[in-house]
Amino acid sequence: MKTHKKIVVGLLVFLFICVVGIFLDYKKSMRESPILQGSYTCDKLPFTSMEFDLDNSYTFYYYNFDEMDKGTYSKGSGNEHFINSPKFHNTKIVYNGKKRTFTVMMGGETYLFKQISKLPTIKDEPEKKEE
């Protein structure tokens, strides 16, 4: 009976070590390759937001006043991502996963965007009224 208890305790300890190891490996891989997703705004551009929708085939949205742009984004090497749309043609953004910020060049200037939500806020285009 004592041998049976030792085997059960040994298996439980082994399973616990495996679960902890898998969890730590997952956390490490998330730090090494952070995922760009959610809603981001910029202090220099108060009415501008960028949305990254990971669940919708890496769709990217850009909102500025009444201007809207839609495209896709992809991960490059390291912390680089690229956005493609009619307004942004393979534009590089540099993502900081720890601070949840990214920088992007627009019109010759560099802008810092900060994450305000982990979920993207997708705005529907308003219906045009017929006169």
Chimera marker file (.cmm) of the C-alpha trace (Angstrom):
<marker_set name="trace">
<marker id="1" x="0.000" y="0.000" z="0.000" r="1" g="1" b="0" radius="0.5"/>
<marker id="2" x="2.860" y="2.393" z="0.772" r="1" g="1" b="0" radius="0.5"/>
<marker id="3" x="4.404" y="1.782" z="-2.658" r="1" g="1" b="0" radius="0.5"/>
<marker id="4" x="1.069" y="2.595" z="-4.307" r="1" g="1" b="0" radius="0.5"/>
<marker id="5" x="0.888" y="5.952" z="-2.466" r="1" g="1" b="0" radius="0.5"/>
<marker id="6" x="4.474" y="6.793" z="-3.459" r="1" g="1" b="0" radius="0.5"/>
<marker id="7" x="3.671" y="6.115" z="-7.116" r="1" g="1" b="0" radius="0.5"/>
<marker id="8" x="0.523" y="8.295" z="-6.991" r="1" g="1" b="0" radius="0.5"/>
<marker id="9" x="2.359" y="11.141" z="-5.219" r="1" g="1" b="0" radius="0.5"/>
<marker id="10" x="5.243" y="10.864" z="-7.689" r="1" g="1" b="0" radius="0.5"/>
<marker id="11" x="2.862" y="11.042" z="-10.653" r="1" g="1" b="0" radius="0.5"/>
<marker id="12" x="1.073" y="14.072" z="-9.174" r="1" g="1" b="0" radius="0.5"/>
<marker id="13" x="4.386" y="15.876" z="-8.615" r="1" g="1" b="0" radius="0.5"/>
<marker id="14" x="5.466" y="15.004" z="-12.154" r="1" g="1" b="0" radius="0.5"/>
<marker id="15" x="2.173" y="16.313" z="-13.620" r="1" g="1" b="0" radius="0.5"/>
<marker id="16" x="2.455" y="19.515" z="-11.564" r="1" g="1" b="0" radius="0.5"/>
<marker id="17" x="6.003" y="20.138" z="-12.830" r="1" g="1" b="0" radius="0.5"/>
<marker id="18" x="4.863" y="19.531" z="-16.432" r="1" g="1" b="0" radius="0.5"/>
<marker id="19" x="1.941" y="21.971" z="-16.119" r="1" g="1" b="0" radius="0.5"/>
<marker id="20" x="4.157" y="24.665" z="-14.580" r="1" g="1" b="0" radius="0.5"/>
<marker id="21" x="6.778" y="24.127" z="-17.297" r="1" g="1" b="0" radius="0.5"/>
<marker id="22" x="4.208" y="24.443" z="-20.093" r="1" g="1" b="0" radius="0.5"/>
<marker id="23" x="2.780" y="27.608" z="-18.504" r="1" g="1" b="0" radius="0.5"/>
<marker id="24" x="6.209" y="29.231" z="-18.143" r="1" g="1" b="0" radius="0.5"/>
<marker id="25" x="7.149" y="28.298" z="-21.721" r="1" g="1" b="0" radius="0.5"/>
<marker id="26" x="3.886" y="29.843" z="-22.982" r="1" g="1" b="0" radius="0.5"/>
<marker id="27" x="4.504" y="33.064" z="-21.020" r="1" g="1" b="0" radius="0.5"/>
<marker id="28" x="8.048" y="33.258" z="-22.434" r="1" g="1" b="0" radius="0.5"/>
<marker id="29" x="6.841" y="32.821" z="-26.007" r="1" g="1" b="0" radius="0.5"/>
<marker id="30" x="4.210" y="35.551" z="-25.503" r="1" g="1" b="0" radius="0.5"/>
<marker id="31" x="6.925" y="37.972" z="-24.321" r="1" g="1" b="0" radius="0.5"/>
<marker id="32" x="9.144" y="37.154" z="-27.284" r="1" g="1" b="0" radius="0.5"/>
<marker id="33" x="6.440" y="37.679" z="-29.894" r="1" g="1" b="0" radius="0.5"/>
<marker id="34" x="3.739" y="40.017" z="-28.582" r="1" g="1" b="0" radius="0.5"/>
<marker id="35" x="0.475" y="40.115" z="-30.461" r="1" g="1" b="0" radius="0.5"/>
<marker id="36" x="-0.675" y="43.402" z="-31.963" r="1" g="1" b="0" radius="0.5"/>
<marker id="37" x="-4.407" y="43.691" z="-31.394" r="1" g="1" b="0" radius="0.5"/>
<marker id="38" x="-6.961" y="46.093" z="-29.961" r="1" g="1" b="0" radius="0.5"/>
<marker id="39" x="-7.597" y="49.849" z="-30.070" r="1" g="1" b="0" radius="0.5"/>
<marker id="40" x="-4.820" y="52.450" z="-30.100" r="1" g="1" b="0" radius="0.5"/>
<marker id="41" x="-4.861" y="56.267" z="-29.923" r="1" g="1" b="0" radius="0.5"/>
<marker id="42" x="-2.222" y="58.968" z="-30.246" r="1" g="1" b="0" radius="0.5"/>
<marker id="43" x="-1.848" y="62.063" z="-28.024" r="1" g="1" b="0" radius="0.5"/>
<marker id="44" x="-0.552" y="64.148" z="-30.971" r="1" g="1" b="0" radius="0.5"/>
<marker id="45" x="-3.586" y="63.161" z="-33.086" r="1" g="1" b="0" radius="0.5"/>
<marker id="46" x="-6.540" y="63.379" z="-30.665" r="1" g="1" b="0" radius="0.5"/>
<marker id="47" x="-9.237" y="62.282" z="-33.141" r="1" g="1" b="0" radius="0.5"/>
<marker id="48" x="-7.260" y="59.424" z="-34.672" r="1" g="1" b="0" radius="0.5"/>
<marker id="49" x="-7.449" y="55.762" z="-33.748" r="1" g="1" b="0" radius="0.5"/>
<marker id="50" x="-6.038" y="52.564" z="-35.179" r="1" g="1" b="0" radius="0.5"/>
<marker id="51" x="-7.754" y="49.235" z="-34.675" r="1" g="1" b="0" radius="0.5"/>
<marker id="52" x="-6.139" y="45.823" z="-35.104" r="1" g="1" b="0" radius="0.5"/>
<marker id="53" x="-8.559" y="42.897" z="-35.375" r="1" g="1" b="0" radius="0.5"/>
<marker id="54" x="-6.636" y="39.647" z="-35.018" r="1" g="1" b="0" radius="0.5"/>
<marker id="55" x="-9.800" y="37.524" z="-35.213" r="1" g="1" b="0" radius="0.5"/>
<marker id="56" x="-10.869" y="38.985" z="-38.565" r="1" g="1" b="0" radius="0.5"/>
<marker id="57" x="-7.918" y="37.805" z="-40.705" r="1" g="1" b="0" radius="0.5"/>
<marker id="58" x="-5.542" y="40.478" z="-39.355" r="1" g="1" b="0" radius="0.5"/>
<marker id="59" x="-7.746" y="43.391" z="-40.431" r="1" g="1" b="0" radius="0.5"/>
<marker id="60" x="-6.555" y="46.917" z="-39.736" r="1" g="1" b="0" radius="0.5"/>
<marker id="61" x="-8.736" y="50.061" z="-39.457" r="1" g="1" b="0" radius="0.5"/>
<marker id="62" x="-7.667" y="53.710" z="-39.375" r="1" g="1" b="0" radius="0.5"/>
<marker id="63" x="-10.088" y="56.424" z="-38.231" r="1" g="1" b="0" radius="0.5"/>
<marker id="64" x="-9.413" y="60.170" z="-38.362" r="1" g="1" b="0" radius="0.5"/>
<marker id="65" x="-12.393" y="62.534" z="-38.044" r="1" g="1" b="0" radius="0.5"/>
<marker id="66" x="-14.646" y="61.377" z="-40.879" r="1" g="1" b="0" radius="0.5"/>
<marker id="67" x="-11.852" y="59.565" z="-42.754" r="1" g="1" b="0" radius="0.5"/>
<marker id="68" x="-11.746" y="55.774" z="-42.601" r="1" g="1" b="0" radius="0.5"/>
<marker id="69" x="-9.204" y="53.368" z="-44.053" r="1" g="1" b="0" radius="0.5"/>
<marker id="70" x="-9.247" y="49.583" z="-43.950" r="1" g="1" b="0" radius="0.5"/>
<marker id="71" x="-6.568" y="47.061" z="-44.814" r="1" g="1" b="0" radius="0.5"/>
<marker id="72" x="-4.513" y="44.217" z="-43.394" r="1" g="1" b="0" radius="0.5"/>
<marker id="73" x="-1.465" y="43.875" z="-41.191" r="1" g="1" b="0" radius="0.5"/>
<marker id="74" x="1.224" y="41.252" z="-40.833" r="1" g="1" b="0" radius="0.5"/>
<marker id="75" x="4.082" y="40.468" z="-38.489" r="1" g="1" b="0" radius="0.5"/>
<marker id="76" x="7.605" y="41.086" z="-39.695" r="1" g="1" b="0" radius="0.5"/>
<marker id="77" x="10.780" y="40.169" z="-37.859" r="1" g="1" b="0" radius="0.5"/>
<marker id="78" x="11.198" y="40.946" z="-34.164" r="1" g="1" b="0" radius="0.5"/>
<marker id="79" x="8.812" y="43.669" z="-33.084" r="1" g="1" b="0" radius="0.5"/>
<marker id="80" x="8.034" y="44.940" z="-36.588" r="1" g="1" b="0" radius="0.5"/>
<marker id="81" x="4.626" y="44.767" z="-38.220" r="1" g="1" b="0" radius="0.5"/>
<marker id="82" x="3.494" y="46.031" z="-41.624" r="1" g="1" b="0" radius="0.5"/>
<marker id="83" x="0.167" y="47.621" z="-42.508" r="1" g="1" b="0" radius="0.5"/>
<marker id="84" x="-1.285" y="47.633" z="-46.010" r="1" g="1" b="0" radius="0.5"/>
<marker id="85" x="-4.272" y="49.684" z="-47.142" r="1" g="1" b="0" radius="0.5"/>
<marker id="86" x="-5.087" y="52.396" z="-49.681" r="1" g="1" b="0" radius="0.5"/>
<marker id="87" x="-3.578" y="54.989" z="-47.275" r="1" g="1" b="0" radius="0.5"/>
<marker id="88" x="-0.709" y="52.872" z="-45.879" r="1" g="1" b="0" radius="0.5"/>
<marker id="89" x="1.362" y="51.017" z="-48.472" r="1" g="1" b="0" radius="0.5"/>
<marker id="90" x="3.433" y="48.383" z="-46.641" r="1" g="1" b="0" radius="0.5"/>
<marker id="91" x="4.090" y="50.871" z="-43.821" r="1" g="1" b="0" radius="0.5"/>
<marker id="92" x="6.294" y="49.584" z="-41.012" r="1" g="1" b="0" radius="0.5"/>
<marker id="93" x="5.191" y="49.958" z="-37.409" r="1" g="1" b="0" radius="0.5"/>
<marker id="94" x="7.412" y="49.103" z="-34.439" r="1" g="1" b="0" radius="0.5"/>
<marker id="95" x="5.448" y="47.481" z="-31.610" r="1" g="1" b="0" radius="0.5"/>
<marker id="96" x="6.482" y="47.498" z="-27.932" r="1" g="1" b="0" radius="0.5"/>
<marker id="97" x="4.569" y="44.607" z="-26.375" r="1" g="1" b="0" radius="0.5"/>
<marker id="98" x="5.537" y="45.434" z="-22.785" r="1" g="1" b="0" radius="0.5"/>
<marker id="99" x="4.298" y="49.023" z="-22.974" r="1" g="1" b="0" radius="0.5"/>
<marker id="100" x="1.537" y="48.140" z="-25.463" r="1" g="1" b="0" radius="0.5"/>
<marker id="101" x="2.546" y="50.986" z="-27.768" r="1" g="1" b="0" radius="0.5"/>
<marker id="102" x="3.755" y="51.307" z="-31.333" r="1" g="1" b="0" radius="0.5"/>
<marker id="103" x="5.347" y="53.955" z="-33.510" r="1" g="1" b="0" radius="0.5"/>
<marker id="104" x="4.406" y="54.674" z="-37.101" r="1" g="1" b="0" radius="0.5"/>
<marker id="105" x="5.595" y="57.176" z="-39.725" r="1" g="1" b="0" radius="0.5"/>
<marker id="106" x="2.831" y="59.265" z="-41.291" r="1" g="1" b="0" radius="0.5"/>
<marker id="107" x="3.457" y="62.293" z="-43.461" r="1" g="1" b="0" radius="0.5"/>
<marker id="108" x="7.148" y="62.356" z="-42.556" r="1" g="1" b="0" radius="0.5"/>
<marker id="109" x="6.507" y="62.404" z="-38.787" r="1" g="1" b="0" radius="0.5"/>
<marker id="110" x="6.737" y="59.603" z="-36.225" r="1" g="1" b="0" radius="0.5"/>
<marker id="111" x="3.702" y="59.081" z="-33.996" r="1" g="1" b="0" radius="0.5"/>
<marker id="112" x="3.375" y="57.028" z="-30.820" r="1" g="1" b="0" radius="0.5"/>
<marker id="113" x="0.101" y="55.151" z="-30.387" r="1" g="1" b="0" radius="0.5"/>
<marker id="114" x="-0.948" y="53.670" z="-27.021" r="1" g="1" b="0" radius="0.5"/>
<marker id="115" x="-3.350" y="50.794" z="-26.460" r="1" g="1" b="0" radius="0.5"/>
<marker id="116" x="-6.626" y="51.871" z="-24.865" r="1" g="1" b="0" radius="0.5"/>
<marker id="117" x="-8.391" y="48.521" z="-25.185" r="1" g="1" b="0" radius="0.5"/>
<marker id="118" x="-7.429" y="44.932" z="-25.906" r="1" g="1" b="0" radius="0.5"/>
<marker id="119" x="-10.510" y="44.706" z="-28.110" r="1" g="1" b="0" radius="0.5"/>
<marker id="120" x="-10.765" y="46.608" z="-31.396" r="1" g="1" b="0" radius="0.5"/>
<marker id="121" x="-13.568" y="49.162" z="-31.665" r="1" g="1" b="0" radius="0.5"/>
<marker id="122" x="-14.855" y="48.805" z="-35.207" r="1" g="1" b="0" radius="0.5"/>
<marker id="123" x="-17.095" y="51.645" z="-36.374" r="1" g="1" b="0" radius="0.5"/>
<marker id="124" x="-19.691" y="50.938" z="-39.010" r="1" g="1" b="0" radius="0.5"/>
<marker id="125" x="-19.878" y="53.374" z="-41.859" r="1" g="1" b="0" radius="0.5"/>
<marker id="126" x="-22.939" y="55.583" z="-41.368" r="1" g="1" b="0" radius="0.5"/>
<marker id="127" x="-25.748" y="55.093" z="-43.826" r="1" g="1" b="0" radius="0.5"/>
<marker id="128" x="-26.114" y="57.960" z="-46.269" r="1" g="1" b="0" radius="0.5"/>
<marker id="129" x="-29.522" y="59.610" z="-46.249" r="1" g="1" b="0" radius="0.5"/>
<marker id="130" x="-31.282" y="60.018" z="-49.533" r="1" g="1" b="0" radius="0.5"/>
<marker id="131" x="-32.610" y="63.473" z="-50.202" r="1" g="1" b="0" radius="0.5"/>
<link id1="1" id2="2" r="1" g="1" b="0" radius="0.2"/>
<link id1="2" id2="3" r="1" g="1" b="0" radius="0.2"/>
<link id1="3" id2="4" r="1" g="1" b="0" radius="0.2"/>
<link id1="4" id2="5" r="1" g="1" b="0" radius="0.2"/>
<link id1="5" id2="6" r="1" g="1" b="0" radius="0.2"/>
<link id1="6" id2="7" r="1" g="1" b="0" radius="0.2"/>
<link id1="7" id2="8" r="1" g="1" b="0" radius="0.2"/>
<link id1="8" id2="9" r="1" g="1" b="0" radius="0.2"/>
<link id1="9" id2="10" r="1" g="1" b="0" radius="0.2"/>
<link id1="10" id2="11" r="1" g="1" b="0" radius="0.2"/>
<link id1="11" id2="12" r="1" g="1" b="0" radius="0.2"/>
<link id1="12" id2="13" r="1" g="1" b="0" radius="0.2"/>
<link id1="13" id2="14" r="1" g="1" b="0" radius="0.2"/>
<link id1="14" id2="15" r="1" g="1" b="0" radius="0.2"/>
<link id1="15" id2="16" r="1" g="1" b="0" radius="0.2"/>
<link id1="16" id2="17" r="1" g="1" b="0" radius="0.2"/>
<link id1="17" id2="18" r="1" g="1" b="0" radius="0.2"/>
<link id1="18" id2="19" r="1" g="1" b="0" radius="0.2"/>
<link id1="19" id2="20" r="1" g="1" b="0" radius="0.2"/>
<link id1="20" id2="21" r="1" g="1" b="0" radius="0.2"/>
<link id1="21" id2="22" r="1" g="1" b="0" radius="0.2"/>
<link id1="22" id2="23" r="1" g="1" b="0" radius="0.2"/>
<link id1="23" id2="24" r="1" g="1" b="0" radius="0.2"/>
<link id1="24" id2="25" r="1" g="1" b="0" radius="0.2"/>
<link id1="25" id2="26" r="1" g="1" b="0" radius="0.2"/>
<link id1="26" id2="27" r="1" g="1" b="0" radius="0.2"/>
<link id1="27" id2="28" r="1" g="1" b="0" radius="0.2"/>
<link id1="28" id2="29" r="1" g="1" b="0" radius="0.2"/>
<link id1="29" id2="30" r="1" g="1" b="0" radius="0.2"/>
<link id1="30" id2="31" r="1" g="1" b="0" radius="0.2"/>
<link id1="31" id2="32" r="1" g="1" b="0" radius="0.2"/>
<link id1="32" id2="33" r="1" g="1" b="0" radius="0.2"/>
<link id1="33" id2="34" r="1" g="1" b="0" radius="0.2"/>
<link id1="34" id2="35" r="1" g="1" b="0" radius="0.2"/>
<link id1="35" id2="36" r="1" g="1" b="0" radius="0.2"/>
<link id1="36" id2="37" r="1" g="1" b="0" radius="0.2"/>
<link id1="37" id2="38" r="1" g="1" b="0" radius="0.2"/>
<link id1="38" id2="39" r="1" g="1" b="0" radius="0.2"/>
<link id1="39" id2="40" r="1" g="1" b="0" radius="0.2"/>
<link id1="40" id2="41" r="1" g="1" b="0" radius="0.2"/>
<link id1="41" id2="42" r="1" g="1" b="0" radius="0.2"/>
<link id1="42" id2="43" r="1" g="1" b="0" radius="0.2"/>
<link id1="43" id2="44" r="1" g="1" b="0" radius="0.2"/>
<link id1="44" id2="45" r="1" g="1" b="0" radius="0.2"/>
<link id1="45" id2="46" r="1" g="1" b="0" radius="0.2"/>
<link id1="46" id2="47" r="1" g="1" b="0" radius="0.2"/>
<link id1="47" id2="48" r="1" g="1" b="0" radius="0.2"/>
<link id1="48" id2="49" r="1" g="1" b="0" radius="0.2"/>
<link id1="49" id2="50" r="1" g="1" b="0" radius="0.2"/>
<link id1="50" id2="51" r="1" g="1" b="0" radius="0.2"/>
<link id1="51" id2="52" r="1" g="1" b="0" radius="0.2"/>
<link id1="52" id2="53" r="1" g="1" b="0" radius="0.2"/>
<link id1="53" id2="54" r="1" g="1" b="0" radius="0.2"/>
<link id1="54" id2="55" r="1" g="1" b="0" radius="0.2"/>
<link id1="55" id2="56" r="1" g="1" b="0" radius="0.2"/>
<link id1="56" id2="57" r="1" g="1" b="0" radius="0.2"/>
<link id1="57" id2="58" r="1" g="1" b="0" radius="0.2"/>
<link id1="58" id2="59" r="1" g="1" b="0" radius="0.2"/>
<link id1="59" id2="60" r="1" g="1" b="0" radius="0.2"/>
<link id1="60" id2="61" r="1" g="1" b="0" radius="0.2"/>
<link id1="61" id2="62" r="1" g="1" b="0" radius="0.2"/>
<link id1="62" id2="63" r="1" g="1" b="0" radius="0.2"/>
<link id1="63" id2="64" r="1" g="1" b="0" radius="0.2"/>
<link id1="64" id2="65" r="1" g="1" b="0" radius="0.2"/>
<link id1="65" id2="66" r="1" g="1" b="0" radius="0.2"/>
<link id1="66" id2="67" r="1" g="1" b="0" radius="0.2"/>
<link id1="67" id2="68" r="1" g="1" b="0" radius="0.2"/>
<link id1="68" id2="69" r="1" g="1" b="0" radius="0.2"/>
<link id1="69" id2="70" r="1" g="1" b="0" radius="0.2"/>
<link id1="70" id2="71" r="1" g="1" b="0" radius="0.2"/>
<link id1="71" id2="72" r="1" g="1" b="0" radius="0.2"/>
<link id1="72" id2="73" r="1" g="1" b="0" radius="0.2"/>
<link id1="73" id2="74" r="1" g="1" b="0" radius="0.2"/>
<link id1="74" id2="75" r="1" g="1" b="0" radius="0.2"/>
<link id1="75" id2="76" r="1" g="1" b="0" radius="0.2"/>
<link id1="76" id2="77" r="1" g="1" b="0" radius="0.2"/>
<link id1="77" id2="78" r="1" g="1" b="0" radius="0.2"/>
<link id1="78" id2="79" r="1" g="1" b="0" radius="0.2"/>
<link id1="79" id2="80" r="1" g="1" b="0" radius="0.2"/>
<link id1="80" id2="81" r="1" g="1" b="0" radius="0.2"/>
<link id1="81" id2="82" r="1" g="1" b="0" radius="0.2"/>
<link id1="82" id2="83" r="1" g="1" b="0" radius="0.2"/>
<link id1="83" id2="84" r="1" g="1" b="0" radius="0.2"/>
<link id1="84" id2="85" r="1" g="1" b="0" radius="0.2"/>
<link id1="85" id2="86" r="1" g="1" b="0" radius="0.2"/>
<link id1="86" id2="87" r="1" g="1" b="0" radius="0.2"/>
<link id1="87" id2="88" r="1" g="1" b="0" radius="0.2"/>
<link id1="88" id2="89" r="1" g="1" b="0" radius="0.2"/>
<link id1="89" id2="90" r="1" g="1" b="0" radius="0.2"/>
<link id1="90" id2="91" r="1" g="1" b="0" radius="0.2"/>
<link id1="91" id2="92" r="1" g="1" b="0" radius="0.2"/>
<link id1="92" id2="93" r="1" g="1" b="0" radius="0.2"/>
<link id1="93" id2="94" r="1" g="1" b="0" radius="0.2"/>
<link id1="94" id2="95" r="1" g="1" b="0" radius="0.2"/>
<link id1="95" id2="96" r="1" g="1" b="0" radius="0.2"/>
<link id1="96" id2="97" r="1" g="1" b="0" radius="0.2"/>
<link id1="97" id2="98" r="1" g="1" b="0" radius="0.2"/>
<link id1="98" id2="99" r="1" g="1" b="0" radius="0.2"/>
<link id1="99" id2="100" r="1" g="1" b="0" radius="0.2"/>
<link id1="100" id2="101" r="1" g="1" b="0" radius="0.2"/>
<link id1="101" id2="102" r="1" g="1" b="0" radius="0.2"/>
<link id1="102" id2="103" r="1" g="1" b="0" radius="0.2"/>
<link id1="103" id2="104" r="1" g="1" b="0" radius="0.2"/>
<link id1="104" id2="105" r="1" g="1" b="0" radius="0.2"/>
<link id1="105" id2="106" r="1" g="1" b="0" radius="0.2"/>
<link id1="106" id2="107" r="1" g="1" b="0" radius="0.2"/>
<link id1="107" id2="108" r="1" g="1" b="0" radius="0.2"/>
<link id1="108" id2="109" r="1" g="1" b="0" radius="0.2"/>
<link id1="109" id2="110" r="1" g="1" b="0" radius="0.2"/>
<link id1="110" id2="111" r="1" g="1" b="0" radius="0.2"/>
<link id1="111" id2="112" r="1" g="1" b="0" radius="0.2"/>
<link id1="112" id2="113" r="1" g="1" b="0" radius="0.2"/>
<link id1="113" id2="114" r="1" g="1" b="0" radius="0.2"/>
<link id1="114" id2="115" r="1" g="1" b="0" radius="0.2"/>
<link id1="115" id2="116" r="1" g="1" b="0" radius="0.2"/>
<link id1="116" id2="117" r="1" g="1" b="0" radius="0.2"/>
<link id1="117" id2="118" r="1" g="1" b="0" radius="0.2"/>
<link id1="118" id2="119" r="1" g="1" b="0" radius="0.2"/>
<link id1="119" id2="120" r="1" g="1" b="0" radius="0.2"/>
<link id1="120" id2="121" r="1" g="1" b="0" radius="0.2"/>
<link id1="121" id2="122" r="1" g="1" b="0" radius="0.2"/>
<link id1="122" id2="123" r="1" g="1" b="0" radius="0.2"/>
<link id1="123" id2="124" r="1" g="1" b="0" radius="0.2"/>
<link id1="124" id2="125" r="1" g="1" b="0" radius="0.2"/>
<link id1="125" id2="126" r="1" g="1" b="0" radius="0.2"/>
<link id1="126" id2="127" r="1" g="1" b="0" radius="0.2"/>
<link id1="127" id2="128" r="1" g="1" b="0" radius="0.2"/>
<link id1="128" id2="129" r="1" g="1" b="0" radius="0.2"/>
<link id1="129" id2="130" r="1" g="1" b="0" radius="0.2"/>
<link id1="130" id2="131" r="1" g="1" b="0" radius="0.2"/>
</marker_set>
